Amino acid sequence: MADAARLLPDLVSLRRTLHAAPEVGLQLPRTQATVLEALAGLGLEVSTGPVGSATTGVVAVLRGGAAPSGGSATGRPTVLLRGDMDALPVVETNDLPYASTNGAMHACGHDLHVAGLVGAARLLAARRDEIAGDVVLMFQPGEEGFGGAKIMIDEGVLAASGALPVAAYGVHVAPGPRGVFSTRPGPLMAGSNQLHITVNGAGGHGSRPYVALDPVPALAEVVTALHTMVTRRFDVHDPVVLSVTQLSAGEALNVIPPSATLGATVRTLSAASVEKLRVETVRVAQGIAAAHGCTAEVSFEVQYPVTVNDAGAAATALEVVDGLLGEGRGTEMPVPLMGSEDFSFVLERVPGAFLFLGASPDGVDPATAAWNHSPLVLFDDAVLGDQAAALAAMALHHLAAS
């Protein structure tokens, strides 16, 4: 913690540099260059992916200098730590000296995630001789809907050290009591799915709907029926959240269009719900369309799986946080969040845990604070020392126990 406190001014400066120049998606060349510069001189094995990589991710392997205890039959153990790097296409409206002015914004706090992971790298590098194993540092683009974690997995990040990690951890800032970490065993965040429905009818003149097959009222009924469906066809203890967020039909005011479409985001906490949704959304859309003499096409696509924490890793994370920062700084969440996260792809392959870190500034009530993705969201980068130290301590805990 003393070393983390000494690093804090540099980490704050790094975070604010990133915040002022955010980049969106899988290609983040300026962010990548900033990360590479921040890692220089630490003696890490740094890679920017295979030739022609789909991302500008950075993978850095820290090789520990101590021998694993007990002559591990599986060789040197590895722990993976991850920080996502991409921003959102949100115009920032905060009055900050380092506010973004390029039309994008680190409205989900990924600038803090990068800076915190750089801090963990520096803390671990200073203790290299004590580490009985390896640490993979995964700096990932494209979390915000681009599936960057899956792409980096496909390109070999989980094999970067030569061995599959024995544990994986990530931290995400959010409005909340500053410096308090929270997580839970099992499902932590929902899976994200995309629903698209097109109702096909027959276009015509707006004054003569009786000689057309108007898809618009049919689609309007589908919207209402979908929202009713999730409350009547799904168990409240295995919740589904469906929000229709896109509607599109004709362009001319006096023309009945031949088709109308909707788009919806659907959040789930189980594979059973996903499979049931594949059936129920078709039944609802096609049934209502048929009642109007129309037809319906339905596309249901799984985007991110449910983020599921390993129970042991979640308990370990909270124990490490309490031991490092003091009792009460690690809390167990009572229920999952219905937001989604592509660290879920890592946790499908590696036992680990994802944690939230409260980062509301002084004078901001976490209960009423602007949430992640808002152009007004504010995060206090004073938490970066705690974030860096917690990530490093989780890695050290596992490698000491291996």
VMD Tcl script that draws the C-alpha trace (Angstrom):
set ca {
  {0.00 0.00 0.00}
  {2.90 2.36 0.68}
  {4.31 1.68 -2.76}
  {0.87 2.16 -4.31}
  {0.56 5.52 -2.58}
  {3.89 6.61 -4.07}
  {2.69 5.52 -7.52}
  {-0.64 7.32 -7.25}
  {0.38 10.69 -8.76}
  {1.78 8.95 -11.87}
  {-1.32 6.76 -12.18}
  {-3.61 9.79 -11.90}
  {-1.61 11.55 -14.60}
  {-1.84 8.47 -16.85}
  {-5.58 8.18 -16.30}
  {-6.16 11.82 -17.18}
  {-4.03 11.56 -20.32}
  {-6.18 8.63 -21.43}
  {-9.39 10.41 -20.45}
  {-8.56 13.43 -22.59}
  {-7.97 11.34 -25.73}
  {-10.46 8.43 -25.75}
  {-10.78 5.96 -28.61}
  {-13.72 3.70 -29.48}
  {-13.80 0.09 -30.65}
  {-11.10 -2.45 -31.41}
  {-8.51 -0.13 -32.95}
  {-7.06 2.18 -30.30}
  {-3.60 3.11 -31.61}
  {-3.03 6.14 -29.38}
  {-4.19 4.27 -26.28}
  {-1.99 1.31 -27.17}
  {1.04 3.57 -27.56}
  {0.33 5.18 -24.19}
  {0.13 1.76 -22.52}
  {3.35 0.57 -24.14}
  {5.13 3.69 -22.94}
  {3.76 3.20 -19.41}
  {5.05 -0.40 -19.31}
  {8.49 0.38 -20.70}
  {11.41 -0.51 -18.46}
  {9.53 -3.04 -16.33}
  {11.20 -6.08 -17.89}
  {7.97 -7.56 -19.25}
  {7.47 -9.74 -22.31}
  {5.21 -7.43 -24.29}
  {3.18 -8.38 -27.35}
  {0.68 -6.48 -29.45}
  {-0.80 -9.65 -30.90}
  {-0.19 -11.67 -34.05}
  {0.45 -10.08 -37.43}
  {-2.83 -8.67 -38.70}
  {-4.44 -8.73 -35.25}
  {-8.03 -7.56 -35.17}
  {-7.28 -5.44 -32.11}
  {-4.69 -3.03 -30.75}
  {-4.54 -4.99 -27.52}
  {-1.44 -5.32 -25.39}
  {-0.39 -8.51 -23.62}
  {2.46 -8.28 -21.12}
  {3.90 -11.30 -19.29}
  {5.76 -10.83 -16.03}
  {8.01 -13.77 -15.23}
  {8.48 -14.31 -11.51}
  {11.93 -15.10 -10.20}
  {11.05 -17.54 -7.41}
  {10.55 -21.27 -7.85}
  {7.00 -22.64 -7.32}
  {6.62 -24.35 -3.96}
  {5.95 -28.05 -3.73}
  {7.24 -28.86 -7.21}
  {3.95 -28.18 -8.98}
  {3.17 -30.95 -11.47}
  {1.64 -28.41 -13.80}
  {4.78 -26.24 -13.93}
  {4.81 -22.53 -13.25}
  {1.35 -21.21 -12.34}
  {-0.05 -18.15 -14.09}
  {-2.54 -15.50 -12.98}
  {-4.24 -13.19 -15.49}
  {-5.18 -9.58 -14.69}
  {-7.29 -7.64 -17.17}
  {-8.07 -3.99 -17.87}
  {-10.24 -2.84 -20.78}
  {-9.16 0.24 -22.76}
  {-11.97 1.46 -25.04}
  {-14.28 4.44 -24.66}
  {-17.85 5.12 -25.79}
  {-19.28 7.33 -28.56}
  {-20.61 9.74 -25.93}
  {-20.06 13.50 -25.93}
  {-18.72 14.47 -22.52}
  {-20.51 17.30 -20.74}
  {-18.43 17.41 -17.56}
  {-16.47 20.57 -16.83}
  {-13.06 19.01 -16.18}
  {-9.63 20.33 -17.15}
  {-8.91 16.95 -18.78}
  {-12.37 16.42 -20.32}
  {-12.56 14.82 -23.74}
  {-13.28 17.09 -26.68}
  {-13.16 14.58 -29.55}
  {-16.75 13.32 -29.40}
  {-15.93 10.15 -27.44}
  {-15.74 9.66 -23.68}
  {-14.41 7.25 -21.08}
  {-17.92 7.17 -19.68}
  {-17.48 3.64 -18.31}
  {-14.23 4.24 -16.47}
  {-11.94 2.16 -18.68}
  {-9.28 4.87 -18.37}
  {-9.10 4.00 -14.67}
  {-8.98 0.29 -15.49}
  {-5.91 0.83 -17.68}
  {-4.13 3.03 -15.16}
  {-4.92 0.63 -12.31}
  {-3.54 -2.32 -14.27}
  {-0.37 -0.39 -15.10}
  {-0.02 0.29 -11.39}
  {-0.41 -3.42 -10.62}
  {2.26 -4.20 -13.21}
  {4.68 -1.80 -11.52}
  {3.97 -3.18 -8.06}
  {4.47 -6.75 -9.25}
  {7.61 -5.93 -11.23}
  {9.16 -4.49 -8.08}
  {8.49 -7.86 -6.37}
  {9.55 -10.09 -9.26}
  {12.02 -12.06 -7.17}
  {9.27 -13.02 -4.71}
  {6.85 -14.28 -7.37}
  {6.68 -18.05 -7.88}
  {4.99 -18.02 -11.26}
  {3.92 -15.67 -14.00}
  {1.37 -12.88 -14.42}
  {-0.37 -12.08 -17.71}
  {-1.50 -8.46 -18.02}
  {-4.33 -8.19 -20.55}
  {-4.96 -4.68 -21.88}
  {-8.08 -5.16 -23.98}
  {-9.82 -2.99 -26.57}
  {-13.40 -3.39 -27.71}
  {-15.28 -4.30 -24.54}
  {-18.18 -2.00 -25.38}
  {-20.05 -4.32 -27.72}
  {-17.14 -5.47 -29.89}
  {-16.23 -8.67 -28.05}
  {-12.59 -7.73 -27.70}
  {-11.99 -10.28 -24.95}
  {-13.10 -13.14 -27.19}
  {-10.90 -11.90 -30.02}
  {-7.88 -11.73 -27.72}
  {-8.67 -15.24 -26.43}
  {-8.87 -16.51 -30.01}
  {-5.50 -14.84 -30.67}
  {-3.90 -16.64 -27.72}
  {-3.93 -14.37 -24.65}
  {-4.75 -17.29 -22.33}
  {-1.63 -19.10 -23.52}
  {0.63 -16.04 -23.39}
  {2.75 -17.38 -20.52}
  {2.83 -20.92 -21.86}
  {0.24 -22.18 -19.37}
  {-3.48 -21.64 -18.88}
  {-3.99 -19.24 -15.96}
  {-5.06 -20.75 -12.65}
  {-7.04 -17.60 -11.85}
  {-8.18 -14.40 -13.56}
  {-9.28 -11.09 -12.06}
  {-10.64 -7.79 -13.30}
  {-11.92 -4.64 -11.59}
  {-14.59 -2.23 -12.86}
  {-15.22 1.21 -11.35}
  {-18.78 2.35 -10.72}
  {-20.64 4.96 -8.68}
  {-20.47 3.85 -5.08}
  {-18.73 4.48 -1.76}
  {-15.18 5.38 -2.71}
  {-12.66 2.60 -2.25}
  {-15.16 -0.16 -1.47}
  {-14.85 -3.33 -3.56}
  {-17.85 -5.60 -4.14}
  {-18.51 -8.90 -5.86}
  {-20.39 -12.15 -5.37}
  {-20.03 -15.86 -6.13}
  {-21.81 -17.26 -9.18}
  {-23.64 -15.01 -11.65}
  {-22.40 -11.44 -11.26}
  {-23.58 -9.77 -14.47}
  {-26.14 -10.72 -17.08}
  {-25.56 -12.12 -20.51}
  {-26.23 -9.68 -23.33}
  {-28.36 -10.69 -26.31}
  {-29.67 -8.84 -29.35}
  {-33.19 -9.24 -30.73}
  {-34.27 -7.98 -34.15}
  {-37.77 -8.43 -35.54}
  {-39.07 -7.40 -38.96}
  {-42.81 -7.46 -39.65}
  {-43.56 -7.73 -43.38}
  {-46.87 -6.57 -44.81}
  {-47.90 -4.78 -48.00}
  {-47.41 -1.06 -48.45}
  {-49.94 1.41 -49.75}
  {-51.38 4.89 -49.51}
  {-51.82 6.23 -46.00}
  {-55.46 7.10 -46.78}
  {-56.32 3.50 -47.82}
  {-55.06 1.17 -45.07}
  {-57.84 -1.34 -45.85}
  {-56.19 -2.27 -49.15}
  {-52.72 -2.61 -47.60}
  {-51.29 -4.87 -44.90}
  {-49.96 -2.30 -42.45}
  {-46.98 -3.70 -40.50}
  {-46.79 -0.70 -38.13}
  {-49.70 -1.52 -35.77}
  {-48.61 -5.15 -35.80}
  {-45.11 -4.15 -34.73}
  {-46.55 -1.85 -32.06}
  {-48.44 -4.80 -30.59}
  {-45.27 -6.89 -30.72}
  {-43.45 -4.27 -28.62}
  {-46.08 -4.41 -25.89}
  {-46.34 -8.18 -26.03}
  {-42.58 -8.66 -25.68}
  {-42.48 -6.58 -22.52}
  {-45.44 -8.53 -21.13}
  {-43.90 -11.86 -22.15}
  {-40.87 -11.56 -19.89}
  {-43.10 -11.01 -16.86}
  {-45.47 -13.88 -17.67}
  {-43.30 -16.56 -19.26}
  {-40.13 -16.31 -17.17}
  {-39.45 -17.08 -13.52}
  {-38.87 -13.92 -11.50}
  {-36.00 -15.73 -9.74}
  {-34.24 -16.21 -13.10}
  {-34.89 -12.71 -14.40}
  {-34.94 -11.48 -17.97}
  {-34.73 -7.79 -18.88}
  {-35.93 -6.92 -22.38}
  {-35.86 -3.34 -23.63}
  {-36.98 -2.37 -27.10}
  {-34.64 0.48 -28.02}
  {-35.03 0.81 -31.80}
  {-38.09 1.20 -34.02}
  {-38.06 1.83 -37.75}
  {-40.72 1.96 -40.44}
  {-41.52 4.24 -43.35}
  {-40.04 7.60 -44.30}
  {-42.92 9.39 -46.02}
  {-45.76 10.51 -43.79}
  {-48.51 9.53 -46.26}
  {-47.14 6.09 -47.18}
  {-47.87 2.81 -45.41}
  {-44.50 1.03 -45.48}
  {-44.16 -2.60 -46.58}
  {-42.18 -3.51 -43.44}
  {-41.36 -2.30 -39.94}
  {-38.52 -3.36 -37.66}
  {-37.50 -3.26 -34.04}
  {-34.30 -3.85 -32.14}
  {-34.04 -4.82 -28.49}
  {-31.40 -5.62 -25.92}
  {-32.18 -8.70 -23.82}
  {-30.33 -9.49 -20.58}
  {-30.35 -12.99 -19.09}
  {-28.80 -14.86 -16.18}
  {-29.01 -18.44 -17.47}
  {-28.60 -20.53 -20.59}
  {-32.12 -21.89 -20.03}
  {-33.56 -18.39 -20.40}
  {-31.68 -17.87 -23.64}
  {-33.06 -21.04 -25.16}
  {-36.58 -20.23 -24.01}
  {-36.30 -16.73 -25.48}
  {-35.38 -18.19 -28.87}
  {-38.76 -19.94 -28.86}
  {-40.95 -17.35 -27.16}
  {-39.85 -14.33 -29.22}
  {-40.67 -16.20 -32.42}
  {-44.04 -17.32 -31.06}
  {-45.02 -13.79 -30.03}
  {-43.82 -12.03 -33.18}
  {-45.18 -14.51 -35.68}
  {-48.47 -14.93 -33.85}
  {-49.20 -11.21 -33.70}
  {-48.02 -10.66 -37.26}
  {-50.29 -13.43 -38.50}
  {-53.27 -11.88 -36.71}
  {-52.68 -8.78 -38.86}
  {-52.21 -10.78 -42.06}
  {-48.47 -10.13 -41.97}
  {-45.38 -12.28 -41.47}
  {-42.45 -11.83 -39.09}
  {-38.75 -12.56 -39.25}
  {-36.95 -12.96 -35.93}
  {-33.21 -12.90 -35.22}
  {-31.96 -13.64 -31.69}
  {-28.19 -13.37 -31.22}
  {-26.11 -14.04 -28.12}
  {-23.56 -11.24 -27.73}
  {-21.89 -11.80 -24.32}
  {-22.45 -14.76 -21.97}
  {-23.34 -14.40 -18.31}
  {-20.39 -13.24 -16.19}
  {-20.03 -16.06 -13.65}
  {-17.56 -15.76 -10.79}
  {-15.88 -18.84 -9.39}
  {-17.08 -19.07 -5.79}
  {-13.60 -19.69 -4.39}
  {-12.03 -16.87 -6.41}
  {-14.76 -14.42 -5.34}
  {-14.22 -15.32 -1.67}
  {-10.46 -15.02 -2.09}
  {-10.81 -11.59 -3.70}
  {-12.87 -10.24 -0.81}
  {-10.48 -11.76 1.76}
  {-7.50 -10.20 -0.01}
  {-9.18 -6.79 -0.16}
  {-10.14 -6.86 3.52}
  {-6.66 -8.00 4.51}
  {-5.01 -5.33 2.40}
  {-7.29 -2.34 2.93}
  {-9.11 -3.12 6.14}
  {-12.24 -4.92 7.23}
  {-15.35 -3.79 5.40}
  {-13.57 -2.69 2.24}
  {-14.68 -5.90 0.51}
  {-18.44 -6.52 0.44}
  {-20.59 -9.26 -1.05}
  {-23.30 -8.12 -3.46}
  {-26.74 -9.59 -2.71}
  {-27.89 -9.90 -6.33}
  {-26.35 -9.77 -9.81}
  {-26.39 -6.70 -12.02}
  {-28.25 -6.88 -15.33}
  {-25.51 -5.06 -17.23}
  {-23.09 -7.21 -19.25}
  {-19.32 -7.61 -19.54}
  {-17.09 -9.47 -21.99}
  {-14.68 -10.57 -19.24}
  {-17.31 -13.31 -19.15}
  {-15.45 -14.98 -22.03}
  {-12.34 -15.23 -19.84}
  {-14.30 -16.58 -16.88}
  {-15.79 -19.30 -19.10}
  {-12.27 -20.69 -19.47}
  {-10.50 -19.69 -16.25}
  {-11.72 -19.71 -12.63}
  {-11.70 -16.13 -11.44}
  {-13.71 -13.16 -10.31}
  {-14.76 -9.73 -11.48}
  {-15.12 -6.96 -8.89}
  {-16.68 -3.52 -8.74}
  {-14.88 -0.60 -7.11}
  {-16.85 2.37 -5.79}
  {-15.34 5.57 -7.15}
  {-17.76 8.41 -6.44}
  {-15.98 11.71 -5.72}
  {-16.51 13.77 -2.60}
  {-19.77 15.68 -2.76}
  {-21.41 13.16 -5.10}
  {-24.10 10.95 -3.58}
  {-23.64 7.43 -5.02}
  {-27.40 6.88 -4.73}
  {-28.17 9.69 -7.17}
  {-24.90 9.88 -9.12}
  {-24.87 9.72 -12.90}
  {-24.22 6.08 -13.82}
  {-21.70 4.52 -16.18}
  {-22.30 5.50 -19.84}
  {-23.73 8.88 -18.87}
  {-22.04 12.01 -20.30}
  {-22.10 13.31 -16.72}
  {-20.58 10.34 -14.90}
  {-17.66 11.21 -12.62}
  {-15.02 8.90 -11.13}
  {-12.47 9.82 -8.48}
  {-9.03 8.66 -9.62}
  {-7.86 8.70 -5.99}
  {-8.98 5.04 -5.98}
  {-6.20 4.04 -8.40}
  {-3.73 3.18 -5.66}
  {-6.21 0.83 -4.01}
  {-7.13 -0.68 -7.37}
  {-3.51 -1.33 -8.33}
  {-2.62 -2.77 -4.93}
  {-5.70 -5.04 -4.85}
  {-5.02 -6.48 -8.30}
  {-1.36 -7.10 -7.46}
  {-2.27 -8.67 -4.11}
  {-4.74 -11.06 -5.74}
  {-2.04 -12.27 -8.12}
  {0.52 -12.60 -5.32}
  {-1.98 -14.54 -3.18}
  {-2.57 -17.18 -5.87}
  {1.06 -17.54 -6.85}
  {2.15 -17.86 -3.23}
  {-0.43 -20.59 -2.71}
  {0.45 -22.56 -5.87}
}
mol new
graphics top color blue
foreach p $ca { graphics top sphere $p radius 0.5 }
foreach p [lrange $ca 0 end-1] q [lrange $ca 1 end] { graphics top cylinder $p $q radius 0.2 }
display resetview
